[in-house]
Amino acid sequence: MSIPLRVLMVEDSPDDALILLRELGRAGYDALYERVETGDAFQAALNRQKWDLVVADWHLPGFSGPAALLMWKQAGLDIPFLILSGVVSEAEAVAAMKAGAHDYIRKGNPARLIPAIERELREAEMRRRNRQLEESARQSETIDMIGRFAAHVAAEFKETLVRISGSAAALMAILADHGPGRKEVENIQEAAHHASLLTLQLAALSQSRGSRCTAVDVNAVISASSDTLRRILGKAVRLSTSLEPSLGKVMADRSQIEQLVLNLVANARETAGQNGKILIETANTELDENYIPQSMEIKPGKYVALWVRDSGRGIERRARARIFEPFYTGLPRGRDTGLSMTLVYNIVRQNGGDIRVESEPGKGTAFTVYLPRVEEVEARAEAVEAPAAAPVAAAGAGTVLLVEDDEASRGAVRDALAGAGHAVLEARDGRTARLIDRNFAAPIHLLLTTVMLSDMSGSDLAGEMAQTRPGLKVLFSCACTDPSEALIRSGRLVVDKHGPVQELVEKVRLILSEQNPAVTAETGDRR
C-alpha cells in the first residue's frame, strides 16, 4: 500500500522533478506534488494547502533555494525542508543548514535521498506528537484547575440563586397579574433562570469521572431533546436529523450526553446565522490505525459517531485552535460564557472519546464526536427503585416524595423522615421525580421539593403532579432568608432548608395530619 506524501518542489527542471518522483515511488510513496519556479508561485502554494515536504534546488533563473528557505521560515511551518542541488559549494551547504534547512543532498545521489527524507519525516512526526502531548497536558491541567474553581463557585452561586428565585416566586404570587412591579419581578426570574443554566455548566464542568454510567442510546437522547433543541434554535434556524437506525450504545452518564448535544447545537446556532441549517447525524463506525487522524488520541476500535453540522459563516483557523479552551469564545460578549465547548471536550474525553472540528470561513462548521461503542449490551428499561408504601403506625405519617439535588441534604432529610415513620421516595431532579410519579401506583401524600431543581422549578413539578394526584400536599424547602411569611401568604407552604431538620419533620407531620388524620390507613391505587 502506497504512503501518501504531499511534496512541494522548488525546481526549474521537469526532468529532475521526475527523477525525484520516481525515487519516491520506488520507496513506496504516492506523491501529490507541485513544482514551482518563482517566489510568487512558491508563496501561493504554501498558502493554498498543507505540505509534508519541501525540496528546493539551490539555483534557479528567477528564484533560489535560500529565498525559498526564508519564505518557509517566515510561514512558521514545521515540515522538512531539504536542499537538492547539483552545484553548491560546501560553504553554501553549511549556510543553508544554519539557516534552518534540514539536510542537503546532491542530485544524482539517490542512495542518500530517500533515507534523508524518511529520517526528516519521522522527526517531524515526533515533534508534532510532542507538541500535541504538551498541549494536551497543558489543557488538562487548565481544565482541572478551572473545574476545582467552578465547583466552589457553583456551590456558592447556587445558594444565592435559590434565595433570589424563592423571593421572586413569593413576590409573583402576591402581585396582581398586570400590577405595578410584576414585569420587573419577571425580569428577575428570567435573569435567575439564565444564571442557573450557567451554574449547571459550572457544576458539570467540575464533575469527576464518578458519574453514573449506563448504556446510553444517543439516538434516543437526540429524539427526546428535539423539542428543547428547537426551542433553543427558534424559527430562524432549521434543524434536521439523520440517525442510524441500528446505532450502537455508549457507556456514559445520560445527562452528560444530553449536555453534549445541547451545547453542540447551541454553538451551531450562533454560527449558523439567520435562515441557517443545522444537521445532526449519527452512525456506527470502525476506526483503524490508517483512518484515525493524527490529531486524535483514540485507539482503533468500534465507535458511535455523532456529527453536528451547520451552514453558517464558519470558524477561522486561529479560533478553531482555541475553541475548547476554558473561557475562550469567538462570539460577541454576552452570547457565550466560554464554558460550553470546554464542557463538550471534557465530556467526550471523560468517556474515552475524541472530537474534531472542521470549518472554513463561509463554508460552515462540522463537529465530529467519536464515543466507544458498547457491543451486545442487554437492553434494560429504566427503572426507579422506590420503597413500597407500607402502612405506618405513627399519627400523621405517610408517603413523602423527597426531591433534592444535594445528596448530603437529601440523605439527612430522608433519614429523619424515615425515623419519624414516613415512607420516603427519593429523587435527585425533576426528571427522576416524574418517573417515580408515573410508575408508583400507591398514594403519595406529600411532595417535599426545593424551589429550584437542576432541571426545572419545584413549582412546575408540583403543578404537573397535582394534575394526576388530586389532594397532593406540597412543601417547598428554600434557602432564602425568612421566606415563610411571604410565601405562606401566597398559599405556598415553605420550610427553611438550612434550619434544624427536626423542624422540617414536625412541619411534615402537621401538614399530613391536616390533610387526613387517618392517612396511615390509606390504600389502593393512586387514581
N, C-alpha and C positions, 0 to 999 in steps of 0.2 A: 504493500500500500504506500503510495507516494505521500511525502510530507509537504503540505502547502507552505510556500515561502514567498513573501512579498519583497521584491528586490527593486531598489531604485538605483539605476546606473547613470553615472556621470561619464559619458563615453561618446567620442565622436566617430568611432569605428564600428560599424554594424558587424563586421566580421569578428572583432574582438568580443563584442557582446554575445554573439552566437557561440563562441568558444566557451565563455563563462556559463551560459545556459546549458551547453552540452555536458560540462563537468558537473554541474548541479544535478542534472538529470541522471547521470551515472551514479551519483551518490544517493539517489532516492528522493530527490526534491522535485516537487511540481511548482515551478517558479512562475508567479504572476509578476511581470516586470514592466518597467517603463524606462526608456532610455532618453536622457536629456543632454543638451549640449550648451545651454546658456543658463545664466543666473536666474532670469525670469522664469524659465521653464522649470528649473530646479525648485524655486520657491513655490511655484504653483503646485508642483507635485507634492511637496511637503504639506501644503495646506489642504490638498484635496483628499488625502486618505492616510491611513496608518501604514507604516512600512516596518518590516522586520530587519532589514539590512540595507546599508548604503555602500556601494562600491564605486570609487571615483578614480578616474585617471588623473595623472598629475598635470599634464599639459594638454590644453585644448585650444583651438584657434581663438575663440571668444570667451573662454572661461578657464577655470583652473581648479585643481583639487584643493589647494589652500583656501580659495574663495568659497568653495562648497563646504569645506570644513568649518569655516567661520559662520556661515549661514546655519549650518546644522547645530552648532553650539548655541547660537542666538535663539534657535527654536526650542531649546531646552529638552531635546529628545535624548532618551537613554536607550538607543539602539546601536548596534555595532556599525562603526564607520571604518572601512578598510580602503587603503590606497592600493590600487592595482595598476602598475605603470611599467612601461618598458624602459624608459630613460629617466632616471632620477639619481642624483648624487647621494652619497652617504649622509652628507650634511643636511640635505633636504629631507631625507627619510627621518633623521633624528628630530629635525624641527617639526615635522608632521606629527611624530609621536608625542612630542612635548605639547603640541597644540591640542591634543586630545584624540588623534586617530588611534584606533585600537591595534592596527597592525599595518605593515607594509609588505606587499608581495610583488615580486617581479613577474611580469607577463611571461608566459612560456614555462612556468614552474607549477604545473597542476598538482604535483605531489605535495606541495605545502599549502595550496589554495584551499582545498576542501577541509583539511584538519583545522586550519586557522578560522575558517568560517564557523565550523561546528563548535570550536572552543569558545568563540565570542558569543555565539547564540546561547550556549549553556550558561556562560557567566552573566549574560543579560537577563536570562530567566531567573537565575539565583538572586540577582539584585532586585528584580521585580518582586519575587516572593518574600525577600527580607523586608522590603518596604511595606508589603501587604501585611506581614505579621506585625511589624512595628505599628502600623496604622490601626490594625485590629486590636492590639493590646492597648493602645492609647484610647481608642474609642470605648473599649470595655471598661477601662479604668474611669473614664469620664462618666459613662453611664452608671457605673456602680456608685460613684460619688454623688451624682445627681439623684440617684434612686434613694440613697440614705437621706439626703436633704428633703426630697419630695415626700418621704414617709412622714417626716416630722411636720412639714408644712401642711400636708393633707389632714393629719390628725388634729392640728390646732385649728385649721381653717374650717374643718367640718363642724366643730362645736360652734364656731361663730355663725356659720350659715344656719344651723339648727335654730339658734336664737332669733336670727333675722326672719327666717321663714315662719317660725312659730308666732312671733309678734305680728307679722304681716297677715297671717291667717286669721288671727284674732281681730285685727282691725277690719279685714274684709267682711267678717261675719257681722260686725257691728254697723259698718257704714251702709247707707242706702245704695241701691243698685246704681243710681246715677247722681248720687250726692257728692258734695264737695270732698275732695281728697281721695276719692276712690281710684281715679286714674293714676295718681301718684303712688298709691299702695300697689296697684297692678304693676307699675314700673319697677317697684322694689322687688316684687315677686319674680318678675321676668329676669331682673338682674341676678337675683339669688339663684334662679334655676341655671342661668348661664354659668355662674360661678361654681355651682355644684358639678356641672359637667367637667370643668377644669379640675376640680377636686378629684373626680373619678379618674381622670387621666393621670394625675399625680399619684394617686393611690395605686393604679395599675402599673405605672412606671416603676414603683418601688416594690412590686410583688416579687417574692423569691420564687425559686423553682419548685416550691412546695405546693403548687396549685393542684387542684383536684382533676386529674387527668382521666378521661374516659375515651372510648372510641367515638369520634365525632364525625358525622356526615356533613361535609362542607356544603353540599347542595342544600341540605335541609336548613342549615344556618342562613344561607342566602335567601331561600324561599321565605323563611319565617321573618326575615328582616326586610322584605321587599317594601312593605308599607312604610316602614321607618325611613328606608333609603329614599323613597320617592318624596316623602315629606321634606327630607333634607335638600333634595335637588330642586324641588319646586317645579313650576311649569316651564321654566326656561331651558332645562336640560332634559334630554330624553334618555331613559335607561332601558337597556335591553340585556338579555342573558342568553348564553348558550352553554348549557350544563350537560356534562357527560352522564347519560342515564345510569351506567353501571359504575359510577365513581366509587373508588375505594374509600376507606375511612382513615382518619389520622388520630393518633393518641395526643390529646390536648385537653385543656380546660375549655369547655364550650364558650364560656363568657369571653375568653381571650380571642377565640376565633371570631365571635361576634364583633368585638372591638376592632380586630384586624380589618374585617370587611368594611365596617363603618368608617374607619379612618382613611382607608384607601379611596373609598367613594367620595368622602368629604373633600379629600385633597384633589381628586379628579374634577370635582365640581368647580373648584377655584381656577383650575387651568383650562377647563372646557369652554368657559365663557357663555355668552348668550347664544341660544339655539344650538348649543353643543350636544354631543352624543357621548354616552358612556356605555361601554360593553363589558360585562362580566362573563368570563369563560372559565370552565373547569375541564380537566382531562386527566386520565391516568397516563403516566409517562414513566419510562425507564431510562435512567441516565447511565451511560458507561464512561469510561475514562476518556474516550476520544470526544465525547459530546460535552462534558462538563466544562463550562468556560473557566479560563484560568483565574478569573477574579472571584470565583465562588469557592466556598470552603465546605463542601459537602462530599460525601462518599458516593461511589457508584451504587445504584440500587433502584428500587421502585418508589415512585413519588406520586403525590397528588399535586397537580399544577393548578394554580389559580392566577388568572390574568385579569387586570383591571385596566382597560384602555380608554383613552379619551381622544376627542378630535380637536383639541384646543391648540393653544399657541406654542406648546412645547416648553422645555426647560433647557436653559443654556448649560454648557458643559461645566462651568465652574459651580453653578448651583447644583447640578447633579452630583458632583463630587462631595458636596456637603449636606445633601438632603436629609441624611439620617443623624446628623449631629444634634445634640440637645440644644434647644432654644434657637436653632437656626431656622429661619423661614424666608423664602423669597416672596412671600405675599405681603400686601400692604398692612401697615400697622392696624391691629385690632381684628384682622381676618384669621389669624392663626397664632397660637401660642408658641410654636416651635417645638412642641412635645409630641404631636400626633404621629409624625413619621418616625421619631425616635422610638415611640411605643410600638409601632409596627415592626421595626427592626428587632427590638427586644423580644417581642412575642415570637417572631419567626425563629430567631436564634435559640431561644429557650427551648423550643420544641424540635430542635435538631434540623431545622431547615435553613434555607437561604433565600435571598431576594435580589432581583435585578431590576434596574430601571433603564429603559431605553427611550430616548427622546431626541428630537431635533427641533429647533425653533421653527414654528409654523406647521409642523407635521404631527403634532400630538405627542402623547406620552403613554408608555405601557409599563406597568409594574408586573413582574412575574414572581410569584411566590412558589417555592417548592417545599413541601412538607412530607416527611417519610410516610409511606403508605403502610397501613396495617393489613396484613393478609389474613383471610379467613377468620374475621372477627365475628363471634357469635352475636347476633342482633338481640338486644335486650331492650324492652320497653322501659322508659324512665319511670322509676317508682319512687315514691316518697314514703319513708318509714314514719308511721305515726302510731302512737300508743292507742290502744283500744280505750274507748270512753266508758270504762267500768264505773258502776255506781260507787260514789264515795260517801262516807258517813257524816263528815263534818257539815254542819249547817252552813248554807251559803256557798258551798263548794260546787265546782262544775268543770267543764272543759274550756280551756283557755288556749287560743291560738296566739302565740308569742312571736312577734316579728321584730327582729333586732339584728342589724348587720354587724355589730360589735360582739365578737364571740365571747369575750370575758363578761361583758354586761349581761348577755343573753344567758350564759351559764349560771350566773349568780341569781338572776330573777327566776329561772327555771327551777333551780333547787329550792328556793324559798317558797314558790308556789306549790311545788310537789309536796314539800314538807307540811303545807297547810291543807293538804288533801285534794288539791286540784289535779285533774289530768291535763298535761301540758303538751301541746303540739308546737313544734319549733320551726321557724323559717328564717333564713338569713336575708331574704329580699322579697320583693313583691311577687316575682315570678314563682318562687317556691311556695309562697303563701297561696297563690292562685291554684297551684297543683293540689295542695292539701284541701283547699275549699272544694275543688272539683271531685276529688277522689275519696274524701272522708264522708261516709254516709251518715254517721251518727250526728247528733246535735253538737254545734259549737256555741257556747253560751256567751263568750266574751272574746273580742279581738283586742289585744294589747299590742299596739304598734307605735313606733317612733313617728314623729311628724314628717320627717324626710327620710326616705329609704334610698338605697343606692340606685334603684332603677325607676322609682315612681314616688309619688307622695302618699303618705299614710291616709290622707283624706280620700284620694282616688280609690285606694284599695278598700277602704271602709264602704264607699259608695257602691262599688261592684259587689261586695259580699252581701250588702243589705238587700240587693235585688233577689238573691237566691235564698237568703236566710232571714226572713222577716222576724223582727224582735231581737236581732243580734245587738248586744251592747258593745260599745266601743270605748276604749280608754286609750288616750294618747299619752305617751311619755315624751317630755320636752325638756331640753336643757336650757331654755330661756329663763331669765330672771323673773321669778314670781309671776308666771303666766296664768296661774289658775283662775284668778278673778275674771280677767277679761275673756278668757276662753270659755269658762263655765257660763258667763252671761250670754255668750253666743250659742249656748246649747251644747258645747263640747265638754267632755269630761277629761281632765288633764291631771297628770301627776309629774312631779319634778324627777327626771331620770337620775339626777345626782343626789337625790335625797335618800334617807335611810330605806333600805329595801323592805323593812317591816311596815313602813307607812304605805308602800305600794301594795303589799299583801293585804293590809287592812282595807285599803281602798277597793281592791278587787272583791273582797268578802262583802263589803257593804253594797257594791253595785249588784252583785249576783243575788244577794238577799232581797234587794228591792225588786229585782226582775221577777224572781219567783222563789219564795222561801222553800219550796219543795223541789228545787232544781235537781237535787241529787236523785230524785225518783224518776226523772225524765228518761224515756226510752223511745225507741222507734226511729224511723227514717227521718233525715234532715228536712224533707219536704212533706 
